[in-house]
Amino acid sequence: MKSGEANTIDERRQASATSLAATAYDADKPPPPPRAQTDGDPLIGHRIDHFEIRALLGEGGMGAVYLAHDLSLERPVAIKVLRRDLADRNDLVQRLVLEARAQARIQHPNVVTIYYIGQHEGAPYFAMEYVRGQTLADHLEATGPLAWPDALECAIQTTRALMAANLRGIVHRDIKPSNLIVVDEGTGSVLSAGVKVADFGLAAPPGTTEQRFVGSPYYASPEQIAGLAPDHRSDIYSLGVTLHELLTGRPPFEAGSLRDLMTMHQTAPRPPIPDRVAPWRLRQLIREMMDVDPARRPWTYEELVARLEALRPRPLIAGGLVARGMALAVDLTLLAIFGQIIAGVLAVAPRLAHEMAFVGFAFYYVVGHRVWGATFGKRLFGLKLQGTTSAVSVLRLAMRFLVEFWGPITAILMLRLQLSAATTDLAAVKERLIGLVGVDQIPILDQSTETLLRTILVPNLVMAVPWLGGFLFALFDENRQALHDRASRTRVVYSMRSSVKLPKR
């Protein structure tokens, strides 16, 4: 295929995706006139009532949104103005007014606040809170899918906003990533930012019916598509679709035509989310939110919020030295028991059994941390090993084991050599004395004690000082990293209990 043909196909796909992603209510409106530059906008630099228009933020089928300055309260605002060529359409004028009134009834930190409604040259407009940030749709396009804790936090905050709207008798009917704004707090993290729900242009009381389909085809619930009166569970469906897209980077259903897309919402199996993307309970909840039957979705927003918050990852803090020491003691006890079992079952010499047990423990140490993130001792005390910058590889785990146990490994080797040498020396001394004196029993206790102290205990005690010093590093590190943690770039953490509440936004 030629490159020109490929570009043409890509452009057609992009155009199709854009048309399907648009709100259906805007489909019959002519597109806004093209503009070579925003400087030519007749409103920029002028005043509407006590608002001074500064810049164009965006345009849609019904009108444009501008950045303005509220001269009376000295604050930035966003102003949505109906297009002048549509000002004689009473249905559109009424729609804009209803949008402003519906949004103004909801006073919630996760909903964009409405400040003022008025008219300019016969066209209605309303001023609202200016949110410095970007929509989740723009964020997905720029950075790709979100990590599941970030996507979960966005869903929690959006659910709270929808719950506040529902308490005031409002169904949004158009939840999608482009209507969710991530507040820019300068941290670069979605998790630490707030999410605000915007664009209540299709909001209506529960049970409201339309003569034609309203909503966004990629995110519309089956009952919306069927022309039935949607309620809050329709917004839950759209939020489930949105959450699916936040995790995977794509909406669950894509098709080349509007009819095929709507049919997929009503009849197609819900595509699975990969296991690596999110935990099982979150994936299962999203499937329930996207169920074709509204009765099988979460019944209330209170239930949905509770289930979403229960999925929040527990905050991790550095593992305490006492817990880590006790976990190590448990693992070493297993090593001793394992050695005795080997010696008994295989009838091998105790020395050989200990060597086999130590090799087996090294294998268990590396595999346990690699597969489960913890050995049995760590799991018993709620501890887990994680990398500080990336996933912990087998090579780094092997290095961690060697650095953590270099003291015992060296001590075992030294003891073998030292005991062998000491035994040989003592035997030679005993043979010479027996040959000279002719007595089979010669007291050499003092000499043997001195030899053991000089050749075995003292060197090992001296070696134990730097080995223990490697563990003492953890006393001066905020993440309690010992020498073996620093060498392998790992840290031991444990999860705070669920009774610890995270601050709500």
Steps between C-alpha positions, in 0.01 A plus 500: 500500500633841411567753773250745352224241510588412859481864601158533334366197687637632830333834437166331427528292816581810700203686350270207575623478858452874547142492370404202715662647811305822470184554699205394287308813601755703303494278193242705310670832560735647241865502601643829624654717231875445453734755650850568390593631842328583825616862477226556243222403739266797540454435874864477606610826658143618554264493796181306558333668795771501770710229332800584288562233233868395490531187282310224322509167689297286259209474260215254451179454310304741722752767577840596630667509840725793585743584774389827658577718798228586747555872554267519800657219704847502342518133405533294181183338366396292202211633291286283274323698227239368258595557137332811360369317194312265734357769729160483326468129577277498809574135571876567511459814708287306744755217503783736595291659775401159637865393497600801706214459747560127543870550560437792736278281721792271576742649749774239524882511484499252210256701287590814305324791674266737312535868597271701274260479205417782260461606138733663249363639174198272523700184569498345849822431686606387845815550703645208691802397700821498299678171561869504422573157359403266218227252427561132555461453124791737439699330775443158341608631162814655645618231743299185432303288749504579870636280774208327668530695832479826301204379293331378817541839668350673195202263515450561874494877461274482194259273689482748787413777252231287336361407840469870585322558169267207561404636842380813319304303242750524214628231264809613307445273193838582343779368723819447298872588530460828310248623762729422797764760575816415692603796714862597441663532843855500368580151630474316170295226665135431426469330838591817691283725281126552516244407237210728409194402299408754232249546215152438633356583157300175490411490870137428578281365780479118526239353269533772236441369148612652172358464152845410379817352644708731718839411637842401368489173304826363639375540858120482481313237699284240323184658641601841360556338162164326519322830566400408855498748785844476666566541871816517709594146398545627147770735628654205687519314167671795331742528792581129464578552131712802590689305765564222249652756262711661773657160575546370145532818293204409278122483545365145528300519176617641167328473165497659158140616520269646759249216464766231553636684802158528664429133430822403675394687813174307503611150408878453480695324778688741720870486404726393785760727653846335509597351836819706517306828468286486814418266791223246457247673728526826305463322166197316630340823624549664160326203335206546738485874427489422126232232526228521235234460767484807728368278783834315510707816533582652840160612626597829668787746495558429869561136416727591209709746703540246781617230261739733316653632822545145629722437197740780581853367547606516861773759560843341538756598762849372570508170683603525865826342618323288761257353246781440250715333767216273606428410138865409449494289817199309366673435167822384669300270726351349187855457371602308813191279492548439129860390561395252766230356274753452221744331736230263626331413171812466287719363781779737405768636725389804705772712340377417149138550607579852621666587171202370303262690725693825450496461121129420517441809714680718243273363228192551719614856586542606136189327362277609790592866461480485120160331477316621814715797604556336839623186673275312742639701792429833331150393396433394858570855620341682204833604348577520130812565298483751216745680275573867558519588130388190306389142541739280694682260267643160586853640469427775750338250737808276479717802579272589790533148641880502474534843662251413775661166584864559416578495871355155572633361170852624576476383860405148392793482261741640758378264770551202273858601425579609853355192668684276260827676568443509877410131509810408302728707730348356817531143369866552413572647844322209668695239298836658589413511869380139499824393330715683756315418820326176401169608656182462303303776674666843513311808624526760225182693586679832556691478176192402298297785650770749411526361148123524446487857627798609294424327170119478489299727728702821481518520115131425470407761759710758318328409172156525663546872570480622136232241422276631778589854391332429166173441685551809717482719187126455528492702822604816315294460182144633468404190301688275746727370226783279621816444299348212304196720414721778373718263297200343327287819489217342695304582811276306734156652555174411664147621436317717747175349616175596329389680818737780400288742297636688203403866484194559285493771236 
